[in-house]
Every structure is written in structure tokens, then in C-alpha cells.
Amino acid sequence: MNILVTGGAGFIGSHTCISLLESGYSVIVADNFCNSESKILEKVMEITGKRVITYEIDVTNEEQVNSIFKNHQLEAVIHFAGYKAVGESVNKPLDYYYNNILSTLVIARACQMYSVNKIVFSSSATVYGDQNSPFVEDMNLLPTTNPYGETKAMSERILMDMCVSDSRFSVALLRYFNPVGAHSSGLIGEEPRGIPNNLMPYITKVAKGELENLNIFGDNYSTVDGTGVRDYIHVMDLAKGHVAALQNKKNGAHVYNLGTGYGTSVLEMVKAFEEVNNINIPYKIVDKRSGDIGVCYADVTKASRELNWEAQQNIRDMCRDAWRYEKYRSSVKV
Ligand code: UD1
């Protein structure tokens, strides 16, 4: 069964390709490598011993996307391709709306035209906005504070409306919490360009000595130690969540939180990283980051009940695997 994976060379996309191949699917990747590299897909093939067919195309290009649908009998599409930097989206809103919305429209129209009735969409917990955790799928969505979040909410809406109008479709809208870690081989992982915005890649750069210290954004939230709390999920657990969503054939659009269901503070994460990897992570407490919320974690009962999926790996696994990958990157000078 052929699965088209848009953005398959990205962080979550590449790990999902591994889970798909290991579950017996054939994988076709469409990626323009604007924020990734084609060699990641070579690593995916090395890890799995299976082939990935790759199209270097832009998913906003309808003609190029349609040609993939013509060339291959597709079972489903997993749509990851999109811009994802929250801060950048505030400075370049039109790029974000153009790229992220148009790609969803192009994929949805191609699916309709070629009767590919299953779509799994990469959404984000950011669509919940600043509400009390745990976040439950049927909560009203609040406007997010940035265009990136809006593109996720709008794309969800587009796919929901498509399902209302066309009952053949089965769409899973997956709201990710905070994906971290790397494949246990250490061959693929997260590759942010420049100075990382997210916590785990920043910690691994400090561990490596490339950055002097971690800046912890605020220590007076109403949390266990005052630092921000998030629901970190191992990227391989997240990858498996996509396979579970793919196998669920229920018609209509269905939203699922993919998280672990518990929160970890920044200081708890630093401590876990230090203990597991036996490395000191110097840090400073600095001002809150604008747009941050104090606490964000998932209610995961729906995914467990309907997809028969639960995250298996804990914070220590995430810290170990993230660091293993960072060391591998340094050794091969990626
Ligand atoms: C961010 C995005 C979210 C995206 C997710 C991907 C925002 C508002 N949200 O979530 O849309 O899906 O990344 O994983 O940007 N922290 C520090 N120091 C740092 C970096 C982070 O203290 O150098 C803290 C943050 O304040 C937060 C926690 O670590 O409490 C996690 O931050 P981060 O990894 O950036 O993720 P989110 O902001 O939750």
C-alpha cells in the first residue's frame, strides 16, 4: 500500500517514514527540502533496509502534486509539509498563509480528484491557545497568537469541511504536543538551522559546548518549580501515532491529541538530561518569552480509546536519544 508523505524528510516526517516502512507500507515522499536534506531519506533507507521513492517538488504546485497521484495508486496521504517557526510566522505571515494553506488545499483537491480517501494531517496543540490543561479535543479553539498556529487551525477547518461535503473521506487531524528525541539508531533526529528556538535542541547545543548556557524563560509560572510545563513526546511514539491513525478507517474528520498526558517543567527536563547523559547543563533564568503559556499538556484518552495508541517512552528516553543523535551529528560533521 502506497502512502504519500509530504514533508517526509523533516523531523517528524522522517521518523514517520521509518514507522510506515516497518509496518509494511510503501513510502513516497514529496519534499522541496527547504528545511531538510535529501540525505535524511538515505538514512531512513539505511535504517529500514527499504526503499523510499522521492519527488523533489513543492507541495503548493498543483501540477507536480497531481503528477504523483497519476503515477502511483495511493492509499493515503500524510501531510506534514509546511513552515513551522512560530516567531518567523509573525514576521512573514503571508509566506506562512500562502505555503501552509495552499499546500493543504492542493493535497485535499488531489485526494478528491483521484479518490484517495484517507488523509492524516499534521496539526499542533498550539490551536488550543491559552486555556487550562489538560487540553481535550472537543474544547473550543482560541485564536492563537501567531500566523503559524492560525494556518494549523485553518487547515483543520478546510479538511473538516471537505469531510462534511464528501462522506467518502476519513481524515485524522493530529494535534502534536512537544515532539523531541530521535531514532534509537542515532542516525536521524532533529536538525534545526541556526540557534534553536525549542528547548531540547537548545539543551543539546549547550551540552555540546556550542552554546554557553540555557536561558530558561521565566520561573514564576504556577507550576511545580515556576518554569514552563509541556507535554514532551518521543518522536518515535509520535511516528507510531501516525500509523495508528492511518489504520483507523472511520469516515469523517476526527481530531486526536498526540502527547503523553503528563507535563514536565523546564527544570525537570534539564535535570533529567543531566542525569541520563551525565553532563552539566548551565542555565540562567531570564524573562518570559512573549506568547508562551505556563502549562500545556494533553488529555490522551481519545487516541488511546479510538486509535489504540499510547506513548511508551519517557523523558529519560527522550533525553538519551536526543543526545545520542547530537553526538552522531558532531562525529560526521553534518
Ligand atoms: C513551540 C511552539 C509550538 C510548536 C512546538 C514544537 C511556540 C509558542 N510554540 O512550543 O507551536 O509546535 O514548539 O515543539 O513557540 N524554553 C526555555 N528556553 C529555551 C527554549 C524553551 O526555557 O531556550 C521553555 C519554554 O518557555 C517552554 C518550554 O521550554 O516552557 C518548551 O518550549 P519549546 O520547546 O520552544 O516549545 P513550545 O513553546 O511549547
Residues whose N, C-alpha, C, O or C-beta is under 5 A from the ligand:
A	BS01	UD1	V86 S124 T126 F177 N178 P179 N197 N198 L199 M200 Y202 N215 I216 F217 G228 V229 R230 V266 G291 D292 I293
